[in-house]
């Protein structure tokens, strides 16, 4: 199995699977530890609140196996939207919650005090690609991706930022730290540019 | 910079796609799945797919006999689907842009079935009025981002007052759209799909007063729908404050329709995704 899309009770898993199907890549949706162990790569999708996401992961009993595959065995993982946010040390959505801690940083609300900044940040936004990360390669023009979120990831080390967009300030759109990849936007819903990100993830 | 969204709305009725006028007259526009492929390729920013079947008919053979059909009958291939969930599943496979599905959503299970089959968001209309806490429950369970509150509004020309209607535009609620949309935001809706009933199918442009009033009152994104007859109408909708402009009829029967509208918008300085 090429890709295991981790099912922990939140998120639109069918969309992610459909996108891999368009790339003719074998992707399985699973909540089984064995599948996470045997898959070549992992995808952690997710929508909803930080707390609900961590609760979902805890209840699924999968945190240990994911941490082992990603942090010890260095298996590639792509976090999408909330999935990426859960990589953080701490999330500050409706309280303070511990995250997976794969990438040091916190998840905080987007500053919506500026004019014309509505939350959620919904829609297509241009992403400035930061050179030197393979997750953002292969774009001739500035890529445009589909975002839906109100909170954003603020990493401690800005060296992990692979791309950002402008929404009331700089918002981290893509991250890469060794084998850990993240997209705040939805590559599975971002048409051709989104498929390029999935391709990059598989070939990185 | 966030790009304004251009959203084709597809109306699904009894196994086929239709166009609509004043929420009543329906005419066939084509294949339920093929159209999605086309609209995705044409760089639509999102699709809204509304199930307006009156009965539980999901077979195109039956559907063709219930609407005013056009020449599209010639090559129409029947989709023998058992229910709307299988329609959602078939279209989601082809749709790698955001897909909102609406119509007949009354329970959390209805939401779940649609999301599980590949919808990214659901739009909820009548049920929000009948039981407002349903919006909150759905937002808590599935995330506020996938709950689109759909609001149908009619302008009473004698009193010049806007009023919210439910049940496919048939039942008046007595609610003022501004108050109602504010409430929907508080309840947990992530977006509002604001539709003008009297403008539907009339091609005279959006109800701009309505859009202005509602977008000023809420802080969540508003999708404007109802009345687009030419490209300039989209510009007006965005200028009135909508985050996204949606339309149904104008996108049908024209090759490359979405691309052409986007080219126009871009030429007049609207920063759309091309």
Interface residues (C-beta under 8 A of the other chain):
Chain A: X10 X12 X14 X15 X18 X19 X21 X22 X47 X48 X49 X52 X112 X118 X119 X120 X121 X122 X123 X124 X125 X126 X144 X146 X148 X149 X150 X166 X167 X186 X188 X189 X190 X191 X194 X195
Chain B: X1 X2 X3 X4 X5 X40 X43 X45 X46 X89 X92 X93 X95 X96 X97 X98 X115 X116 X117 X118 X119 X120 X142 X143 X144 X145 X146 X190 X191 X219 X220 X221 X243 X244 X273
